[in-house]
Amino acid sequence: MLALIASRIAIMVPNVVLLTFLLFASVTSFLGTPAAIMLGENASPEAVAELNERMGFDQPLLLRYGDWMGSALTGDLGRSYATQQPVAQMIADALPLTLELAVWAILIAFAGSSLINSVTFMRSYVQRVTAAVSVVGITIPNFFLGLLLIYVFAVELRLLPTTGWSPWSNGIGAHLVHMILPVVTLTTFYFSSFSLVYRAEYESLRGSLFVRAARSKGLSETRISYRHILPNSILPLITYAGLSLGQLVGGAVVTETVFSMPGMGRLLVNAINTRDFPVMLAVGMVIIVGVMLLNLLADLAYGIVNPLVRHAR
């Protein structure tokens, strides 16, 4: 297991460097100079050139990237051009909400897709329902589903709040009530796609030799399903979940924007609208590192569930 962790980290580090460099180059090269944005549209070319020289914005790209990455590694992400707040503090305020939303979505989607699709009682009916939900969940965009849920459960039925977020300090009940619609919105797509992957693997294993052997011993279908088929069927689901983490981040950005939640998604959208370079770079770096770390966790989970992989490495 230690060898697996070491090999994954050895691959992850150069990937993080490459992706953050591409991020830095694209943001600083294609969106205009930071000096022009800081001074405003009416600034004279001389003032822009003077600030570029004083702040080091006119240095070669590699030097500027090295300075930025060096500062980032010490926790200094600069200050927002729009609010003058420390970017590290803005990230610290927004990140917990995004992590909570993503964790709820991935856990519910993973557990729900594997447990529901392993049901043996009225299996044909359950399969038809989950297949219908999967088609709807995959085809409907996140933003449209979120708006639809707001209209039905908040506007028409008045059961849940429309938008916003309530911190834990306001009470567990208020916090969870505000999280229901965003979590359902983000979970639906992943439950649907996870169900398709899991059900295909589950059905392929139902006629395998070890399942027939379990039936010959007189074990019930429920016991066979949850004790023998499920543990083997979740292996490709773990791999697929790891590959879907990048999509999960994008889905969280859209969901937070629809529900006006003060997470990383809204922080990124606001930074793009105001061309706030330090915030854009910091959010992008956190997303890159976060996806890499989550993929590492997915690899470790696969190794734990499948001892053959763990011992082979």
C-alpha positions as CSV (number, residue, x, y, z in Angstrom):
1,M,0.0,0.0,0.0
2,L,2.9,2.4,0.8
3,A,4.3,1.7,-2.7
4,L,1.0,2.5,-4.2
5,I,0.8,5.8,-2.4
6,A,4.4,6.7,-3.3
7,S,3.8,5.9,-7.0
8,R,0.6,7.9,-7.1
9,I,2.3,10.9,-5.4
10,A,5.2,10.7,-7.8
11,I,2.8,11.0,-10.7
12,M,0.6,13.6,-9.0
13,V,3.3,16.2,-8.3
14,P,4.5,16.8,-11.9
15,N,0.8,16.8,-13.1
16,V,0.0,19.5,-10.5
17,V,3.0,21.6,-11.6
18,L,2.0,21.2,-15.3
19,L,-1.7,22.0,-14.8
20,T,-1.1,25.0,-12.5
21,F,1.4,26.4,-15.0
22,L,-1.1,26.0,-17.8
23,L,-3.7,27.7,-15.5
24,F,-1.3,30.5,-14.7
25,A,-0.3,31.0,-18.3
26,S,-3.9,31.1,-19.6
27,V,-5.3,33.4,-16.9
28,T,-2.4,35.9,-17.1
29,S,-2.0,35.8,-20.9
30,F,-5.5,35.8,-22.3
31,L,-7.4,38.1,-19.9
32,G,-5.2,41.2,-20.0
33,T,-2.5,42.5,-17.6
34,P,-3.3,42.7,-13.9
35,A,-2.0,46.3,-13.9
36,A,-4.6,47.4,-16.4
37,I,-7.3,45.8,-14.3
38,M,-6.1,47.2,-11.1
39,L,-5.9,50.8,-12.4
40,G,-9.1,50.6,-14.4
41,E,-10.0,51.3,-18.1
42,N,-9.1,55.0,-17.9
43,A,-5.5,54.5,-16.8
44,S,-2.8,55.9,-19.0
45,P,-0.3,53.5,-20.7
46,E,2.5,55.1,-18.7
47,A,0.7,54.3,-15.4
48,V,0.1,50.8,-16.5
49,A,3.7,50.3,-17.6
50,E,5.0,51.8,-14.3
51,L,2.8,49.4,-12.2
52,N,3.7,46.5,-14.3
53,E,7.4,47.2,-13.6
54,R,6.9,47.9,-9.9
55,M,4.8,44.7,-9.3
56,G,6.9,42.5,-11.6
57,F,4.1,41.9,-14.0
58,D,6.5,42.5,-17.0
59,Q,8.8,39.7,-16.0
60,P,9.0,36.5,-18.1
61,L,6.2,34.0,-17.6
62,L,8.3,31.3,-15.9
63,L,9.6,33.8,-13.3
64,R,6.1,35.1,-12.5
65,Y,4.8,31.5,-12.2
66,G,7.7,30.6,-9.9
67,D,7.1,33.6,-7.7
68,W,3.3,32.8,-7.5
69,M,3.8,29.1,-6.8
70,G,6.5,29.8,-4.2
71,S,4.2,32.2,-2.4
72,A,1.3,29.7,-2.7
73,L,3.3,26.9,-1.1
74,T,3.8,29.2,1.9
75,G,0.1,29.9,2.1
76,D,0.3,33.4,0.6
77,L,-2.2,33.5,-2.2
78,G,-2.2,37.3,-2.5
79,R,-5.0,39.7,-2.1
80,S,-8.2,40.0,-4.2
81,Y,-8.2,42.9,-6.7
82,A,-11.9,43.4,-6.1
83,T,-12.2,43.3,-2.3
84,Q,-8.5,43.6,-1.1
85,Q,-9.2,40.6,1.2
86,P,-6.5,37.9,1.6
87,V,-7.3,35.3,-1.0
88,A,-6.4,32.5,1.4
89,Q,-9.1,33.6,3.9
90,M,-11.6,33.8,1.1
91,I,-10.8,30.2,0.1
92,A,-10.9,29.1,3.7
93,D,-14.4,30.6,4.0
94,A,-15.8,29.1,0.8
95,L,-14.1,25.7,0.7
96,P,-15.9,23.9,3.6
97,L,-19.3,24.4,1.9
98,T,-18.2,23.1,-1.4
99,L,-16.6,20.0,0.3
100,E,-19.7,19.3,2.3
101,L,-21.9,19.5,-0.9
102,A,-19.6,17.3,-2.8
103,V,-19.2,14.7,0.0
104,W,-23.0,14.5,0.5
105,A,-23.5,14.0,-3.3
106,I,-20.8,11.4,-3.8
107,L,-21.7,9.4,-0.7
108,I,-25.4,9.3,-1.4
109,A,-24.9,8.6,-5.1
110,F,-22.5,5.8,-4.4
111,A,-24.4,4.1,-1.6
112,G,-27.8,4.6,-3.2
113,S,-26.8,3.3,-6.6
114,S,-25.2,0.2,-5.2
115,L,-27.7,-0.7,-2.5
116,I,-30.9,0.1,-4.5
117,N,-29.6,-1.8,-7.6
118,S,-28.8,-4.8,-5.5
119,V,-32.5,-5.2,-4.3
120,T,-33.8,-8.7,-5.1
121,F,-37.5,-8.1,-3.9
122,M,-39.6,-6.9,-6.9
123,R,-36.3,-6.5,-8.8
124,S,-37.9,-6.0,-12.2
125,Y,-40.0,-3.1,-10.9
126,V,-37.0,-1.5,-9.1
127,Q,-34.9,-1.9,-12.3
128,R,-37.5,0.0,-14.4
129,V,-37.8,2.8,-11.9
130,T,-34.0,3.2,-11.5
131,A,-33.6,3.1,-15.3
132,A,-36.1,5.8,-15.8
133,V,-34.5,7.9,-13.1
134,S,-31.1,7.3,-14.7
135,V,-32.2,8.5,-18.1
136,V,-33.8,11.7,-16.6
137,G,-30.8,12.4,-14.3
138,I,-28.3,12.1,-17.1
139,T,-30.2,14.1,-19.7
140,I,-31.4,17.0,-17.6
141,P,-28.6,19.7,-17.0
142,N,-27.9,20.5,-13.4
143,F,-29.0,24.2,-13.6
144,F,-32.3,23.2,-15.1
145,L,-33.0,20.5,-12.5
146,G,-32.1,22.9,-9.7
147,L,-34.5,25.6,-11.1
148,L,-37.2,22.9,-11.5
149,L,-36.7,21.7,-7.9
150,I,-36.9,25.3,-6.6
151,Y,-40.1,25.9,-8.5
152,V,-41.8,22.7,-7.3
153,F,-40.7,22.5,-3.7
154,A,-40.0,26.1,-2.8
155,V,-42.4,28.2,-4.9
156,E,-45.4,25.9,-5.4
157,L,-45.3,23.6,-2.4
158,R,-43.5,26.0,-0.1
159,L,-41.8,23.2,1.7
160,L,-38.1,24.2,1.3
161,P,-36.2,27.5,1.0
162,T,-35.6,28.8,-2.5
163,T,-31.9,29.7,-2.3
164,G,-29.2,30.6,0.2
165,W,-27.4,28.8,2.9
166,S,-27.6,28.5,6.6
167,P,-24.4,27.8,8.6
168,W,-24.2,25.1,11.3
169,S,-24.2,27.9,14.0
170,N,-27.9,28.6,13.1
171,G,-28.8,25.1,14.0
172,I,-28.6,21.6,12.5
173,G,-32.2,21.7,11.3
174,A,-31.9,25.0,9.4
175,H,-28.6,23.9,7.9
176,L,-29.9,20.6,6.6
177,V,-33.1,22.1,5.3
178,H,-31.1,24.5,3.1
179,M,-28.9,21.7,1.9
180,I,-31.6,19.4,0.7
181,L,-32.3,20.9,-2.8
182,P,-28.6,21.5,-3.7
183,V,-27.6,18.0,-2.6
184,V,-30.5,16.4,-4.6
185,T,-29.6,18.5,-7.6
186,L,-25.9,17.5,-7.5
187,T,-26.6,13.9,-6.5
188,T,-29.2,13.1,-9.3
189,F,-26.7,13.0,-12.1
190,Y,-24.1,10.9,-10.2
191,F,-26.7,8.5,-8.9
192,S,-27.9,8.0,-12.5
193,S,-24.5,7.4,-14.0
194,F,-23.3,5.3,-11.1
195,S,-26.5,3.2,-11.4
196,L,-25.8,2.4,-15.0
197,V,-22.2,1.4,-14.3
198,Y,-23.1,-0.7,-11.2
199,R,-26.1,-2.4,-12.8
200,A,-24.1,-3.5,-15.8
201,E,-21.5,-5.1,-13.6
202,Y,-24.1,-6.6,-11.2
203,E,-26.0,-8.3,-14.1
204,S,-22.8,-9.7,-15.5
205,L,-21.9,-11.3,-12.2
206,R,-25.3,-12.8,-11.5
207,G,-24.6,-15.8,-13.6
208,S,-20.9,-16.3,-12.5
209,L,-19.6,-19.5,-11.0
210,F,-19.3,-18.2,-7.4
211,V,-22.9,-17.0,-7.5
212,R,-24.1,-20.4,-8.8
213,A,-22.1,-22.1,-6.0
214,A,-23.7,-19.9,-3.4
215,R,-27.2,-20.7,-4.7
216,S,-26.3,-24.4,-4.6
217,K,-25.6,-24.1,-0.9
218,G,-29.1,-22.8,-0.4
219,L,-28.3,-19.2,0.4
220,S,-31.1,-16.7,-0.1
221,E,-31.1,-14.3,-3.1
222,T,-30.8,-11.3,-0.8
223,R,-27.8,-12.8,1.0
224,I,-26.2,-13.7,-2.3
225,S,-26.8,-10.2,-3.7
226,Y,-25.5,-8.1,-0.7
227,R,-22.9,-10.5,0.6
228,H,-21.3,-11.8,-2.6
229,I,-22.3,-9.8,-5.7
230,L,-22.3,-6.3,-4.3
231,P,-18.7,-6.3,-3.0
232,N,-17.5,-7.4,-6.5
233,S,-19.7,-5.1,-8.4
234,I,-18.5,-1.9,-6.7
235,L,-15.0,-2.3,-8.0
236,P,-15.6,-0.7,-11.4
237,L,-17.9,1.8,-9.6
238,I,-15.0,3.0,-7.5
239,T,-12.9,3.5,-10.6
240,Y,-15.7,5.4,-12.4
241,A,-16.3,7.5,-9.3
242,G,-12.6,8.5,-9.3
243,L,-12.8,9.5,-12.9
244,S,-16.0,11.5,-12.3
245,L,-14.5,13.8,-9.6
246,G,-13.6,16.5,-12.1
247,Q,-17.2,16.6,-13.3
248,L,-18.3,16.7,-9.7
249,V,-16.4,20.0,-9.2
250,G,-18.0,21.4,-12.3
251,G,-21.4,20.3,-11.1
252,A,-20.8,21.9,-7.7
253,V,-19.9,25.2,-9.3
254,V,-23.2,25.2,-11.3
255,T,-25.3,24.1,-8.2
256,E,-23.8,26.7,-5.9
257,T,-24.5,29.4,-8.5
258,V,-28.1,28.3,-9.0
259,F,-28.8,28.2,-5.2
260,S,-26.7,31.3,-4.4
261,M,-24.5,29.4,-2.0
262,P,-21.2,31.1,-0.8
263,G,-18.9,28.3,-1.9
264,M,-16.1,27.9,-4.3
265,G,-18.4,27.9,-7.3
266,R,-19.8,31.4,-6.6
267,L,-16.3,32.6,-5.6
268,L,-15.0,31.5,-9.0
269,V,-17.9,33.0,-11.0
270,N,-17.5,36.3,-9.2
271,A,-13.8,36.3,-9.8
272,I,-14.3,35.6,-13.5
273,N,-16.8,38.4,-13.8
274,T,-14.5,40.9,-12.2
275,R,-11.3,39.4,-13.7
276,D,-9.9,39.0,-10.2
277,F,-6.7,37.2,-11.1
278,P,-5.5,36.1,-7.6
279,V,-8.9,34.6,-6.8
280,M,-9.2,32.8,-10.1
281,L,-5.7,31.3,-9.8
282,A,-6.2,30.3,-6.2
283,V,-9.6,28.6,-6.9
284,G,-8.1,26.9,-9.9
285,M,-5.2,25.6,-8.0
286,V,-7.4,24.3,-5.2
287,I,-9.6,22.5,-7.7
288,I,-6.6,20.9,-9.4
289,V,-5.0,19.7,-6.2
290,G,-8.3,18.6,-4.8
291,V,-9.2,16.5,-7.8
292,M,-5.7,14.9,-7.7
293,L,-6.0,14.1,-4.0
294,L,-9.5,12.7,-4.5
295,N,-8.3,10.5,-7.3
296,L,-5.5,9.3,-5.0
297,L,-8.2,8.4,-2.4
298,A,-10.2,6.5,-5.0
299,D,-7.1,4.5,-6.0
300,L,-6.5,3.7,-2.3
301,A,-10.1,2.7,-1.8
302,Y,-9.9,0.4,-4.8
303,G,-6.8,-1.2,-3.4
304,I,-8.4,-1.8,0.0
305,V,-11.6,-3.3,-1.5
306,N,-9.6,-5.4,-4.0
307,P,-6.7,-7.2,-2.2
308,L,-5.4,-8.6,-5.5
309,V,-4.5,-5.0,-6.5
310,R,-3.0,-4.2,-3.2
311,H,-0.8,-7.3,-3.0
312,A,0.2,-7.0,-6.6
313,R,1.7,-3.6,-5.9
